[in-house]
């Protein structure tokens, strides 16, 4: 896929080390611009990072700081919360949740109540799980009252998902603002 390459060959008891390819880094930097632009709406100083992401040292710092923060926070998701149990796992749940949120985008309400078609087979292929697993995710979330099923098959998030998703997404936004501020402090503009 061209996303990682050997950065340092292994030998003997030493394992090989891998790193992101220039193509992957460029794609990732492009991906980061959207969330940082959203953050700049609340914290205008964040806009200063967008224009500096093309500077390799600035981009590397942001990725290092944000990656470290995300890794530390991975264990802090609340246990026993239906939204977390239904969607935050490596078996397709997050892919389904992302499709529901992005596909039903609604400026007036987050999360939206608009039904979204969830293509079972393509979603399963995208995340490398079986279509049965995607169906289990959808059925489990529906059984827990987090989704309502509509024709075609389409699904909509329900009111039961609102508070946990707002909390989680708000937390992710705060997690973005911290690394932005730390990166800008580490790399102040030269006069």
MDTraj code that builds the backbone (N, CA, C; nanometers):
import mdtraj as md
import numpy as np

residues = "UNK UNK UNK UNK UNK UNK UNK UNK UNK UNK UNK UNK UNK UNK UNK UNK UNK UNK UNK UNK UNK UNK UNK UNK UNK UNK UNK UNK UNK UNK UNK UNK UNK UNK UNK UNK UNK UNK UNK UNK UNK UNK UNK UNK UNK UNK UNK UNK UNK UNK UNK UNK UNK UNK UNK UNK UNK UNK UNK UNK UNK UNK UNK UNK UNK UNK UNK UNK UNK UNK UNK UNK UNK UNK UNK UNK UNK UNK UNK UNK UNK UNK UNK UNK UNK UNK UNK UNK UNK UNK UNK UNK UNK UNK UNK UNK UNK UNK UNK UNK UNK UNK UNK UNK UNK UNK UNK UNK UNK UNK UNK UNK UNK UNK UNK UNK UNK UNK UNK UNK UNK UNK UNK UNK UNK UNK UNK UNK UNK UNK UNK UNK UNK UNK UNK UNK UNK UNK UNK UNK UNK UNK UNK UNK UNK UNK UNK UNK UNK UNK UNK UNK UNK UNK UNK UNK UNK UNK UNK UNK UNK UNK UNK UNK UNK UNK UNK UNK UNK UNK UNK UNK UNK UNK UNK UNK UNK UNK UNK UNK UNK UNK UNK UNK UNK UNK UNK UNK UNK UNK UNK".split()
xyz = np.array([
    [0.0809, -0.1198, 0.0000],
    [0.0000, 0.0000, 0.0000],
    [0.0854, 0.1264, 0.0000],
    [0.2127, 0.1116, 0.0293],
    [0.3004, 0.2284, 0.0260],
    [0.2865, 0.3206, 0.1454],
    [0.2413, 0.2688, 0.2591],
    [0.2209, 0.3535, 0.3759],
    [0.3386, 0.3521, 0.4719],
    [0.4060, 0.2372, 0.4830],
    [0.5239, 0.2291, 0.5682],
    [0.6376, 0.1662, 0.4901],
    [0.7582, 0.1939, 0.5359],
    [0.8773, 0.1381, 0.4720],
    [0.9802, 0.1106, 0.5815],
    [1.0744, 0.0244, 0.5506],
    [1.1813, -0.0051, 0.6461],
    [1.2665, 0.1200, 0.6617],
    [1.2799, 0.1666, 0.7860],
    [1.3629, 0.2833, 0.8147],
    [1.5027, 0.2401, 0.8573],
    [1.5094, 0.1236, 0.9206],
    [1.6371, 0.0705, 0.9671],
    [1.6269, -0.0815, 0.9642],
    [1.7123, -0.1434, 0.8855],
    [1.7082, -0.2895, 0.8722],
    [1.7484, -0.3553, 1.0033],
    [1.6852, -0.4643, 1.0319],
    [1.7199, -0.5404, 1.1513],
    [1.8328, -0.6367, 1.1208],
    [1.8779, -0.7015, 1.2215],
    [1.9828, -0.8015, 1.2048],
    [2.0159, -0.8619, 1.3392],
    [2.0491, -0.9882, 1.3397],
    [2.0790, -1.0541, 1.4667],
    [1.9578, -1.0493, 1.5579],
    [1.9783, -0.9942, 1.6760],
    [1.8684, -0.9802, 1.7726],
    [1.7968, -0.8463, 1.7607],
    [1.8376, -0.7670, 1.6662],
    [1.7806, -0.6332, 1.6504],
    [1.6649, -0.6360, 1.5516],
    [1.5465, -0.5920, 1.5930],
    [1.4335, -0.5911, 1.4992],
    [1.4463, -0.4769, 1.3993],
    [1.3832, -0.4941, 1.2865],
    [1.3777, -0.3854, 1.1882],
    [1.2894, -0.2742, 1.2442],
    [1.3177, -0.1513, 1.2031],
    [1.2346, -0.0363, 1.2412],
    [1.1669, 0.0153, 1.1159],
    [1.0432, 0.0555, 1.1320],
    [0.9642, 0.1022, 1.0188],
    [0.9230, 0.2470, 1.0407],
    [0.8964, 0.3151, 0.9309],
    [0.8503, 0.4533, 0.9377],
    [0.7506, 0.4810, 0.8275],
    [0.6808, 0.5903, 0.8438],
    [0.5822, 0.6312, 0.7437],
    [0.6528, 0.6754, 0.6162],
    [0.5934, 0.6441, 0.5028],
    [0.6487, 0.6891, 0.3748],
    [0.6139, 0.8367, 0.3552],
    [0.6885, 0.9065, 0.2694],
    [0.6542, 1.0463, 0.2405],
    [0.5096, 1.0615, 0.1917],
    [0.4631, 0.9665, 0.1129],
    [0.3248, 0.9732, 0.0633],
    [0.2243, 0.9670, 0.1783],
    [0.2484, 0.8741, 0.2714],
    [0.1579, 0.8619, 0.3854],
    [0.1611, 0.9878, 0.4711],
    [0.2814, 1.0404, 0.4956],
    [0.2921, 1.1627, 0.5765],
    [0.2181, 1.2780, 0.5098],
    [0.2325, 1.2921, 0.3786],
    [0.1627, 1.4000, 0.3070],
    [0.0112, 1.3819, 0.3166],
    [-0.0346, 1.2587, 0.2998],
    [-0.1788, 1.2320, 0.3122],
    [-0.2276, 1.2616, 0.4538],
    [-0.1488, 1.2211, 0.5525],
    [-0.1883, 1.2418, 0.6916],
    [-0.1941, 1.3907, 0.7247],
    [-0.0946, 1.4657, 0.6786],
    [-0.0937, 1.6105, 0.7018],
    [-0.2169, 1.6735, 0.6366],
    [-0.2499, 1.6301, 0.5163],
    [-0.3703, 1.6805, 0.4502],
    [-0.4950, 1.6496, 0.5309],
    [-0.4997, 1.5301, 0.5885],
    [-0.6137, 1.4887, 0.6711],
    [-0.6255, 1.5757, 0.7965],
    [-0.5138, 1.6146, 0.8547],
    [-0.5152, 1.6930, 0.9784],
    [-0.5660, 1.8354, 0.9586],
    [-0.5547, 1.8871, 0.8381],
    [-0.5939, 2.0264, 0.8143],
    [-0.7411, 2.0525, 0.8477],
    [-0.8294, 1.9573, 0.8174],
    [-0.9722, 1.9769, 0.8444],
    [-1.0027, 1.9934, 0.9927],
    [-0.9609, 1.8981, 1.0780],
    [-0.9873, 1.9147, 1.2211],
    [-0.9192, 2.0378, 1.2810],
    [-0.8001, 2.0714, 1.2323],
    [-0.7324, 2.1899, 1.2853],
    [-0.8086, 2.3156, 1.2436],
    [-0.8615, 2.3180, 1.1217],
    [-0.9434, 2.4323, 1.0778],
    [-1.0681, 2.4442, 1.1653],
    [-1.1279, 2.3313, 1.2015],
    [-1.2444, 2.3345, 1.2910],
    [-1.2042, 2.3890, 1.4279],
    [-1.0880, 2.3470, 1.4768],
    [-1.0399, 2.3961, 1.6060],
    [-1.0161, 2.5464, 1.6015],
    [-0.9739, 2.5971, 1.4872],
    [-0.9463, 2.7402, 1.4729],
    [-1.0728, 2.8245, 1.4853],
    [-1.1881, 2.7630, 1.4682],
    [-1.3131, 2.8378, 1.4864],
    [-1.3337, 2.8723, 1.6335],
    [-1.2857, 2.7862, 1.7229],
    [-1.2966, 2.8132, 1.8669],
    [-1.1717, 2.8809, 1.9215],
    [-1.0587, 2.8430, 1.8695],
    [-0.9301, 2.8977, 1.9139],
    [-0.8574, 2.9490, 1.7901],
    [-0.8806, 3.0753, 1.7522],
    [-0.8237, 3.1278, 1.6269],
    [-0.6730, 3.1081, 1.6113],
    [-0.5994, 3.1012, 1.7219],
    [-0.4546, 3.0812, 1.7107],
    [-0.4208, 2.9477, 1.6455],
    [-0.5131, 2.8512, 1.6496],
    [-0.4898, 2.7208, 1.5863],
    [-0.4700, 2.7350, 1.4364],
    [-0.5271, 2.8396, 1.3772],
    [-0.5091, 2.8632, 1.2341],
    [-0.3631, 2.8810, 1.1969],
    [-0.2818, 2.9277, 1.2918],
    [-0.1396, 2.9440, 1.2656],
    [-0.0690, 2.8125, 1.2393],
    [-0.1243, 2.7046, 1.2898],
    [-0.0624, 2.5742, 1.2661],
    [-0.0919, 2.5241, 1.1255],
    [-0.2112, 2.5516, 1.0746],
    [-0.2482, 2.5026, 0.9411],
    [-0.1462, 2.5473, 0.8374],
    [-0.1127, 2.6739, 0.8388],
    [-0.0200, 2.7253, 0.7377],
    [0.1229, 2.6792, 0.7602],
    [0.1520, 2.6217, 0.8769],
    [0.2887, 2.5786, 0.9054],
    [0.3060, 2.4270, 0.9008],
    [0.1995, 2.3541, 0.8678],
    [0.2105, 2.2082, 0.8622],
    [0.3028, 2.1592, 0.7517],
    [0.3320, 2.2443, 0.6545],
    [0.4236, 2.2042, 0.5475],
    [0.5698, 2.2110, 0.5910],
    [0.5957, 2.2692, 0.7069],
    [0.7313, 2.2724, 0.7623],
    [0.7530, 2.1375, 0.8327],
    [0.8468, 2.0551, 0.7834],
    [0.8613, 1.9197, 0.8382],
    [0.8762, 1.9125, 0.9899],
    [0.9543, 2.0013, 1.0498],
    [0.9739, 1.9953, 1.1951],
    [0.8451, 2.0273, 1.2702],
    [0.7665, 2.1199, 1.2185],
    [0.6394, 2.1561, 1.2821],
    [0.5417, 2.0393, 1.2716],
    [0.5308, 1.9826, 1.1531],
    [0.4402, 1.8684, 1.1333],
    [0.4818, 1.7510, 1.2214],
    [0.6122, 1.7235, 1.2271],
    [0.6610, 1.6114, 1.3085],
    [0.6286, 1.6338, 1.4561],
    [0.6457, 1.7563, 1.5036],
    [0.6133, 1.7857, 1.6435],
    [0.4655, 1.7642, 1.6718],
    [0.3807, 1.8159, 1.5834],
    [0.2369, 1.8007, 1.6061],
    [0.1977, 1.6533, 1.6074],
    [0.2473, 1.5773, 1.5113],
    [0.2134, 1.4345, 1.5048],
    [0.2631, 1.3622, 1.6301],
    [0.3837, 1.3942, 1.6747],
    [0.4390, 1.3315, 1.7956],
    [0.3550, 1.3657, 1.9187],
    [0.3236, 1.4939, 1.9356],
    [0.2488, 1.5376, 2.0540],
    [0.1065, 1.4822, 2.0512],
    [0.0395, 1.4965, 1.9373],
    [-0.0982, 1.4480, 1.9291],
    [-0.1031, 1.2955, 1.9398],
    [-0.0105, 1.2279, 1.8725],
    [-0.0074, 1.0816, 1.8798],
    [0.0122, 1.0325, 2.0221],
    [0.1008, 1.0975, 2.0960],
    [0.1224, 1.0609, 2.2360],
    [-0.0019, 1.0828, 2.3203],
    [-0.0697, 1.1947, 2.2973],
    [-0.1925, 1.2240, 2.3723],
    [-0.3018, 1.1226, 2.3399],
    [-0.3150, 1.0878, 2.2129],
    [-0.4171, 0.9902, 2.1742],
    [-0.3874, 0.8529, 2.2330],
    [-0.2598, 0.8152, 2.2327],
    [-0.2219, 0.6856, 2.2889],
    [-0.2536, 0.6801, 2.4382],
    [-0.2208, 0.7873, 2.5102],
    [-0.2503, 0.7913, 2.6538],
    [-0.4001, 0.7864, 2.6801],
    [-0.4781, 0.8496, 2.5943],
    [-0.6222, 0.8570, 2.6185],
    [-0.6958, 0.7303, 2.5773],
    [-0.6314, 0.6439, 2.5027],
    [-0.6995, 0.5237, 2.4532],
    [-0.7536, 0.4380, 2.5666],
    [-0.6901, 0.4417, 2.6802],
    [-0.7346, 0.3597, 2.7928],
    [-0.8346, 0.4323, 2.8817],
    [-0.8677, 0.5564, 2.8495],
    [-0.9565, 0.6338, 2.9363],
    [-1.1018, 0.6342, 2.8916],
    [-1.1338, 0.5678, 2.7807],
    [-1.2747, 0.5603, 2.7417],
    [-1.3517, 0.4895, 2.8522],
    [-1.4675, 0.5420, 2.8882],
    [-1.5426, 0.4815, 2.9985],
    [-1.5915, 0.3409, 2.9654],
    [-1.5779, 0.2508, 3.0581],
    [-1.6253, 0.1129, 3.0410],
    [-1.7715, 0.1046, 3.0848],
    [-1.8443, 0.0129, 3.0247],
    [-1.9827, -0.0068, 3.0631],
    [-2.0803, 0.0924, 3.0033],
    [-2.0318, 0.1857, 2.9225],
    [-2.1192, 0.2823, 2.8560],
    [-2.1609, 0.2200, 2.7232],
    [-2.2914, 0.2071, 2.6975],
    [-2.3359, 0.1370, 2.5767],
    [-2.2725, 0.1867, 2.4460],
    [-2.2566, 0.3175, 2.4285],
    [-2.1959, 0.3690, 2.3044],
    [-2.0536, 0.3169, 2.2891],
    [-1.9787, 0.3173, 2.3976],
    [-1.8400, 0.2695, 2.3932],
    [-1.8377, 0.1196, 2.3655],
    [-1.9200, 0.0454, 2.4358],
    [-1.9237, -0.1001, 2.4175],
    [-1.9685, -0.1383, 2.2762],
    [-2.0621, -0.0626, 2.2195],
    [-2.1168, -0.0968, 2.0875],
    [-2.0249, -0.0575, 1.9726],
    [-1.9531, 0.0546, 1.9865],
    [-1.8822, 0.1088, 1.8705],
    [-1.7304, 0.1204, 1.8842],
    [-1.6766, 0.1328, 2.0033],
    [-1.5337, 0.1601, 2.0172],
    [-1.4543, 0.0315, 2.0366],
    [-1.4369, -0.0388, 1.9260],
    [-1.3592, -0.1625, 1.9251],
    [-1.3068, -0.1840, 1.7829],
    [-1.2065, -0.2707, 1.7666],
    [-1.1445, -0.2886, 1.6346],
    [-1.2213, -0.3797, 1.5397],
    [-1.3425, -0.4174, 1.5730],
    [-1.4165, -0.5113, 1.4882],
    [-1.5236, -0.4439, 1.4040],
    [-1.4993, -0.3233, 1.3620],
    [-1.5904, -0.2556, 1.2709],
    [-1.6815, -0.1534, 1.3347],
    [-1.6880, -0.1487, 1.4663],
    [-1.7789, -0.0565, 1.5335],
    [-1.7509, 0.0891, 1.5036],
    [-1.6246, 0.1274, 1.5091],
    [-1.5902, 0.2673, 1.4847],
    [-1.6160, 0.3064, 1.3395],
    [-1.5954, 0.2130, 1.2468],
    [-1.6251, 0.2410, 1.1055],
    [-1.7743, 0.2653, 1.0866],
    [-1.8569, 0.1861, 1.1526],
    [-2.0023, 0.2044, 1.1435],
    [-2.0414, 0.3386, 1.2045],
    [-1.9904, 0.3684, 1.3237],
    [-2.0232, 0.4945, 1.3899],
    [-1.9798, 0.6139, 1.3053],
    [-1.8604, 0.6067, 1.2487],
    [-1.8113, 0.7165, 1.1645],
    [-1.9018, 0.7385, 1.0443],
    [-1.9484, 0.6309, 0.9834],
    [-2.0396, 0.6441, 0.8692],
    [-2.1712, 0.7076, 0.9116],
    [-2.2223, 0.6684, 1.0266],
    [-2.3490, 0.7237, 1.0743],
    [-2.3371, 0.8726, 1.1038],
    [-2.2269, 0.9124, 1.1632],
    [-2.2091, 1.0539, 1.1976],
    [-2.1817, 1.1368, 1.0733],
    [-2.0889, 1.0918, 0.9889],
    [-2.0548, 1.1690, 0.8685],
    [-2.1686, 1.1695, 0.7674],
    [-2.2354, 1.0573, 0.7517],
    [-2.3412, 1.0471, 0.6521],
    [-2.4671, 1.1221, 0.6879],
    [-2.4866, 1.1511, 0.8157],
    [-2.6083, 1.2188, 0.8593],
    [-2.5812, 1.3618, 0.9026],
    [-2.4697, 1.4172, 0.8596],
    [-2.4292, 1.5502, 0.9046],
    [-2.5474, 1.6466, 0.9060],
    [-2.5615, 1.7151, 1.0167],
    [-2.6747, 1.8039, 1.0378],
    [-2.6242, 1.9218, 1.1199],
    [-2.6292, 2.0409, 1.0626],
    [-2.5783, 2.1575, 1.1346],
    [-2.6608, 2.1901, 1.2581],
    [-2.7864, 2.1490, 1.2604],
    [-2.8749, 2.1845, 1.3710],
    [-2.8652, 2.0887, 1.4891],
    [-2.8157, 1.9678, 1.4677],
    [-2.8173, 1.8692, 1.5754],
    [-2.6997, 1.7733, 1.5629],
    [-2.6324, 1.7495, 1.6757],
    [-2.5289, 1.6474, 1.6814],
    [-2.5560, 1.5600, 1.8022],
    [-2.5590, 1.4310, 1.7809],
    [-2.5622, 1.3628, 1.6522],
    [-2.6997, 1.3744, 1.5865],
    [-2.6984, 1.3599, 1.4569],
    [-2.8199, 1.3740, 1.3775],
    [-2.9101, 1.2521, 1.3923],
    [-3.0358, 1.2717, 1.3614],
    [-3.1323, 1.1610, 1.3591],
    [-3.1582, 1.1127, 1.2169],
    [-3.0881, 1.1671, 1.1199],
    [-3.1097, 1.1266, 0.9808],
    [-3.0640, 0.9829, 0.9595],
    [-3.1466, 0.9019, 0.8934],
    [-3.1045, 0.7652, 0.8619],
    [-2.9926, 0.7654, 0.7571],
    [-2.9006, 0.6729, 0.7731],
    [-2.7870, 0.6592, 0.6826],
    [-2.7784, 0.5134, 0.6398],
    [-2.7628, 0.4909, 0.5101],
    [-2.7400, 0.3542, 0.4624],
    [-2.5998, 0.3117, 0.5036],
    [-2.5898, 0.1940, 0.5583],
    [-2.4603, 0.1384, 0.5965],
    [-2.4344, 0.0203, 0.5038],
    [-2.3451, 0.0377, 0.4060],
    [-2.3170, -0.0720, 0.3126],
    [-2.2364, -0.1820, 0.3824],
    [-2.3006, -0.2915, 0.4093],
    [-2.2422, -0.3990, 0.4906],
    [-2.1130, -0.4536, 0.4301],
    [-2.1203, -0.5007, 0.3067],
    [-2.0032, -0.5647, 0.2438],
    [-1.8855, -0.4672, 0.2299],
    [-1.9055, -0.3472, 0.1714],
    [-1.7919, -0.2550, 0.1594],
    [-1.7329, -0.2144, 0.2944],
    [-1.8183, -0.1962, 0.3941],
    [-1.7679, -0.1603, 0.5269],
    [-1.6836, -0.2736, 0.5839],
    [-1.7310, -0.3954, 0.5691],
    [-1.6557, -0.5112, 0.6179],
    [-1.5196, -0.5207, 0.5490],
    [-1.5182, -0.5023, 0.4171],
    [-1.3901, -0.5079, 0.3434],
    [-1.2968, -0.3961, 0.3889],
    [-1.3524, -0.2771, 0.4079],
    [-1.2710, -0.1613, 0.4449],
    [-1.1960, -0.1848, 0.5760],
    [-1.2615, -0.2470, 0.6730],
    [-1.1975, -0.2659, 0.8031],
    [-1.1428, -0.4064, 0.8249],
    [-1.1589, -0.4932, 0.7254],
    [-1.1003, -0.6265, 0.7337],
    [-1.1713, -0.7203, 0.8295],
    [-1.3038, -0.7076, 0.8359],
    [-1.3821, -0.8009, 0.9170],
    [-1.4882, -0.8637, 0.8273],
    [-1.5602, -0.9600, 0.8793],
    [-1.6655, -1.0237, 0.8004],
    [-1.7908, -0.9361, 0.7984],
    [-1.8723, -0.9578, 0.6971],
    [-1.9994, -0.8849, 0.6911],
    [-2.0873, -0.9240, 0.8099],
    [-2.0721, -1.0463, 0.8575],
    [-2.1460, -1.0899, 0.9758],
    [-2.1099, -1.0031, 1.0965],
    [-1.9824, -0.9679, 1.1084],
    [-1.9396, -0.8842, 1.2203],
    [-2.0044, -0.7462, 1.2124],
    [-2.0128, -0.6881, 1.0935],
    [-2.0773, -0.5569, 1.0792],
    [-2.2252, -0.5686, 1.1163],
    [-2.2883, -0.6757, 1.0746],
    [-2.4291, -0.6976, 1.1122],
    [-2.4436, -0.7100, 1.2644],
    [-2.3461, -0.7759, 1.3289],
    [-2.3492, -0.7882, 1.4755],
    [-2.3389, -0.6512, 1.5419],
    [-2.2512, -0.5670, 1.4885],
    [-2.2371, -0.4317, 1.5434],
    [-2.3707, -0.3586, 1.5337],
    [-2.4315, -0.3629, 1.4157],
    [-2.5585, -0.2930, 1.3945],
    [-2.6691, -0.3504, 1.4829],
    [-2.6758, -0.4819, 1.4909],
    [-2.7797, -0.5454, 1.5735],
    [-2.7578, -0.5134, 1.7210],
    [-2.6326, -0.5215, 1.7651],
    [-2.6028, -0.4918, 1.9054],
    [-2.6384, -0.3491, 1.9430],
    [-2.6032, -0.2548, 1.8568],
    [-2.6340, -0.1142, 1.8848],
    [-2.7844, -0.0892, 1.8806],
    [-2.8534, -0.1588, 1.7907],
    [-2.9992, -0.1455, 1.7825],
    [-3.0638, -0.2046, 1.9077],
    [-3.0173, -0.3207, 1.9499],
    [-3.0708, -0.3860, 2.0698],
    [-3.0505, -0.2995, 2.1942],
    [-2.9373, -0.2280, 2.1996],
    [-2.9091, -0.1410, 2.3142],
    [-2.9833, -0.0080, 2.3061],
    [-3.0589, 0.0123, 2.1977],
    [-3.1360, 0.1354, 2.1834],
    [-3.0569, 0.2535, 2.1310],
    [-2.9381, 0.2286, 2.0769],
    [-2.8534, 0.3361, 2.0244],
    [-2.8854, 0.3690, 1.8798],
    [-2.9436, 0.2730, 1.8078],
    [-2.9783, 0.2903, 1.6669],
    [-3.1243, 0.2547, 1.6461],
    [-3.1847, 0.3218, 1.5485],
    [-3.3162, 0.2792, 1.4997],
    [-3.2954, 0.2348, 1.3558],
    [-3.3616, 0.1255, 1.3197],
    [-3.3458, 0.0701, 1.1848],
    [-3.4536, 0.1269, 1.0934],
    [-3.4131, 0.1607, 0.9711],
    [-3.5029, 0.2147, 0.8691],
    [-3.4905, 0.1284, 0.7438],
    [-3.5756, 0.1524, 0.6465],
    [-3.5734, 0.0739, 0.5218],
    [-3.4426, 0.0944, 0.4476],
    [-3.4002, -0.0018, 0.3783],
    [-3.2969, -0.0092, 0.2732],
    [-3.1678, -0.0853, 0.2996],
    [-3.1100, -0.1279, 0.3967],
    [-3.1263, -0.0944, 0.5367],
    [-3.0473, 0.0314, 0.5717],
    [-3.1120, 0.1173, 0.6432],
    [-3.0485, 0.2397, 0.6916],
    [-3.0678, 0.2443, 0.8427],
    [-2.9816, 0.3186, 0.9076],
    [-2.9854, 0.3294, 1.0532],
    [-2.9698, 0.4755, 1.0918],
    [-3.0275, 0.5104, 1.2066],
    [-3.0125, 0.6451, 1.2613],
    [-2.9759, 0.6328, 1.4084],
    [-2.8893, 0.7211, 1.4533],
    [-2.8565, 0.7252, 1.5954],
    [-2.9787, 0.7746, 1.6721],
    [-2.9961, 0.7258, 1.7927],
    [-3.1103, 0.7651, 1.8754],
    [-3.0646, 0.8590, 1.9869],
    [-3.1614, 0.9097, 2.0604],
    [-3.1334, 1.0005, 2.1715],
    [-3.0434, 0.9353, 2.2768],
    [-3.0513, 0.8047, 2.2905],
    [-2.9683, 0.7343, 2.3891],
    [-2.8187, 0.7505, 2.3611],
    [-2.7832, 0.7802, 2.2370],
    [-2.6421, 0.7964, 2.2001],
    [-2.5929, 0.9400, 2.2179],
    [-2.6846, 1.0340, 2.2359],
    [-2.6478, 1.1759, 2.2357],
    [-2.5426, 1.2145, 2.3390],
    [-2.5740, 1.1981, 2.4664],
    [-2.4840, 1.2464, 2.5716],
    [-2.3458, 1.1815, 2.5640],
    [-2.3368, 1.0483, 2.5499],
    [-2.2020, 0.9905, 2.5417],
    [-2.1236, 1.0384, 2.4194],
    [-2.1901, 1.0503, 2.3038],
    [-2.1178, 1.0948, 2.1843],
    [-2.0752, 1.2401, 2.1964],
    [-2.1589, 1.3234, 2.2524],
    [-2.1193, 1.4641, 2.2723],
    [-2.0004, 1.4728, 2.3672],
    [-2.0009, 1.3917, 2.4716],
    [-1.8895, 1.3900, 2.5662],
    [-1.7611, 1.3431, 2.4980],
    [-1.7696, 1.2334, 2.4243],
    [-1.6516, 1.1772, 2.3573],
    [-1.5984, 1.2736, 2.2521],
    [-1.6859, 1.3276, 2.1679],
    [-1.6403, 1.4182, 2.0626],
    [-1.5884, 1.5492, 2.1204],
    [-1.6501, 1.5979, 2.2273],
    [-1.5978, 1.7171, 2.2944],
    [-1.4587, 1.6919, 2.3490],
    [-1.4396, 1.5743, 2.4081],
    [-1.3082, 1.5374, 2.4594],
    [-1.2040, 1.5281, 2.3495],
    [-1.2444, 1.4750, 2.2346],
    [-1.1509, 1.4664, 2.1221],
    [-1.1112, 1.6060, 2.0739],
    [-1.2051, 1.6985, 2.0795],
    [-1.1755, 1.8349, 2.0372],
    [-1.0750, 1.8993, 2.1329],
    [-1.0955, 1.8788, 2.2625],
    [-1.0018, 1.9306, 2.3617],
    [-0.8650, 1.8659, 2.3422],
    [-0.8633, 1.7353, 2.3110],
    [-0.7365, 1.6668, 2.2865],
    [-0.6648, 1.7233, 2.1649],
    [-0.7359, 1.7829, 2.0746],
    [-0.6743, 1.8440, 1.9575],
    [-0.6163, 1.9808, 1.9927],
    [-0.6883, 2.0582, 2.0745],
    [-0.6426, 2.1929, 2.1090],
    [-0.5115, 2.1911, 2.1877],
    [-0.4953, 2.0952, 2.2787],
    [-0.3720, 2.0869, 2.3572],
    [-0.2486, 2.0673, 2.2702],
    [-0.2462, 1.9653, 2.1837],
    [-0.1307, 1.9467, 2.0958],
    [-0.1059, 2.0639, 2.0002],
    [-0.2119, 2.1308, 1.9565],
    [-0.1926, 2.2491, 1.8712],
    [-0.1153, 2.3545, 1.9491],
    [-0.1597, 2.3854, 2.0714],
    [-0.0928, 2.4870, 2.1529],
    [0.0510, 2.4470, 2.1844],
    [0.0734, 2.3197, 2.2173],
    [0.2090, 2.2739, 2.2491],
    [0.3008, 2.2832, 2.1277],
    [0.2475, 2.2500, 2.0104],
    [0.3285, 2.2572, 1.8879],
    [0.3644, 2.4013, 1.8564],
    [0.2675, 2.4911, 1.8670],
    [0.2953, 2.6324, 1.8389],
    [0.3944, 2.6901, 1.9395],
    [0.3879, 2.6456, 2.0654],
    [0.4840, 2.6922, 2.1657],
    [0.6238, 2.6382, 2.1363],
    [0.6314, 2.5158, 2.0875],
    [0.7607, 2.4544, 2.0552],
    [0.8233, 2.5192, 1.9324],
    [0.7394, 2.5678, 1.8418],
    [0.7875, 2.6273, 1.7165],
    [0.7294, 2.7672, 1.6989],
    [0.7771, 2.8635, 1.7802],
    [0.7235, 2.9994, 1.7659],
    [0.7644, 3.0590, 1.6313],
    [0.6802, 3.1464, 1.5824],
    [0.7129, 3.2162, 1.4562],
    [0.8348, 3.3034, 1.4781],
    [0.9236, 3.3067, 1.3789],
    [1.0379, 3.3979, 1.3883],
    [0.9904, 3.5372, 1.3489],
    [1.0459, 3.6339, 1.4148],
    [1.0050, 3.7727, 1.3884],
    [1.0585, 3.8232, 1.2579],
])
top = md.Topology()
chain = top.add_chain()
for i, resn in enumerate(residues, 1):
    res = top.add_residue(resn, chain, resSeq=i)
    for name in ("N", "CA", "C"):
        top.add_atom(name, md.element.get_by_symbol(name[0]), res)
traj = md.Trajectory(xyz[None], top)
